Amino acid sequence: MGLRGINIGRLLLAYALLAGLLVFLYSQVAPLVEDPDLVLLLNRGFWFAGLLCAGIGLLLAWSPEPEHTFDQSTAESAELRRQRQYLQAVLDGSPAGVVLVAGDGRVLLANTRMQALFALSEDELRADTLPHLLRHYQFVELWQKAVRTSTAQAVVAEVPQSKRMLRAAVQPLAAELSEHSLMAFEDVTELHRLETVRKDFVSNVSHELRTPLTSLRLLTESLRGGAMKEPATAQRFLTLMETEVDALSALVSELLELARTESKDVQLQLTPVDPCMLLNAAAGRLRLQAERAGLQLAVDCAADLPAVKADAARVEQVLVNLIHNAIKFTPRGGRIAAQAASREGLVEFAVQDSGVGIAAEDQARIFERFYKTDPARNRTGTGLGLAIARHTVEAHGGHIGVSSQVGKGSRFFFTLPLA
Ligand code: ADP
C-alpha cells in the first residue's frame, strides 16, 4: 500500500467545506468590529486561516489511500474465493491424493481423496504437519529426501490402515514456491494385485509342469537303466508314466478352459434349463466314484423350481467340479448333498459335504487360480477348478461362494438368474 496521488473529489470537498466555514465566520464577526486596526487584523487572520485550511486540505488530499475502494475489494475477494473454489474442486475431483507441503513440513493443503487413501477421519485430514497427516514413515522419509536433494522422488508402499497400495511421488516446486513441495498419491492396489497374480501364475504353471515332467524323466531313466528288462517293473513304470501324462493333459485342458472362461468374448449358449436336470446329470456322472470312496451322494431338488437361464454344459461342469471336490475332501462314510432352491428372483445351487472343511483364511482365496489349502493333503488337482467355476458362474451373472467349518464340512453355493 502506498500514496496513491491527489484524490480530486476529496480535495474539492475539503475546500468547499472550509471556504463555507470561513465565509460564515467572517460574515458573523466582521460587522461587529468597528476598529479599523482590528478589521485589518481580522482580514489578515481570515487569509491566514484560509491558507492554513488550504494546506490542511492539500494534506488531506495527499493522505495514504486504501489500495481498493470498497466495491473493488469485494469484487476481488469474491474472485479470489471463486478461484479457491475452482482449485479445491479440481483437487477434490482428482483421483490422486494431493498434499502441498511447506519446507518445514507444515501441510498447506490436502484434498479429500487423501481421506480414503489413508483411511483418515475429517479431523485427521486437517492435521497440520505431514507426519501427523500420513502416519507413514516411508512416505515421510521420501518427502525429506526430496527436500534434502531438491529432486523428485517416488516410492510404492502399502498403507496398513486402508490396506491400499500407493505410489507416492514428491515434486519440489520451482521459483517463488521453491520452499514447498507437492506430494501425489496414486492408488495402485489393483495393478499390484494383477502383477502378483501374473507372477504367481507363471510360477504355478512352471511348478505344476515340473512335477510330472521330473517324474517322467526319472521313470524313463529307470527304464533305460535296466527296469525294461524286468517286465513286471516295466509295466508298473509305464502305468506311472501314464498317470503323469494324464496329469499333464488335465493341466493343459484346465489351463485352456480357464483361458476360455476368462476371455471376455466367451460365447455362452444360454437357454432355459431345469435346475434339477443339471443336478441329476452332474451327480449321475460321479455316483460311481462317490460309491467307491464310500460316500453317500444325494440330490435334493424340488420339482417345481423355475428354469434358469444357463449354458447347460458349462453349469453341469461347475457342479461336477464341486461334487468332485466334495468327494476328494470327504473321508469315507461321509455324506454329500447336491441341492437347488429358489431364492428372490434366482435359483441357488449348493454342494454340501461332511468333509475336512476349509479354514476361514483360506475360504476367500480358494477361488484364485492354483490356490490349494494344503498341498500335502491334496496332491492331485491343479487348484484351477474353482477359478474356472467362478468365471463360469460370473459370466452367467451369478455369484459363487463357500461357507465351511474345519472338521465339519463345506457348503459351496452359486446363484443363477431365472430364465
Ligand atoms: P483342485 O484341483 O486342487 O481341487 P480347486 O480349485 O477345485 O482345485 O480347489 C482349490 C482348493 O480348495 C483345493 O485344493 C482344496 O484345498 C480346497 N477345496 C475345494 N473344495 C473343497 C471341499 N469340498 N472341501 C475342502 N477343501 C476344498
Residues whose N, C-alpha, C, O or C-beta is under 5 A from the ligand:
A	BS01	ADP	N325 A326 F329 G355 G357 I358 I366 Y371 K372 T373 D374 N378 T380 G381 T382 G383 L384 G385 L386 A387 S410
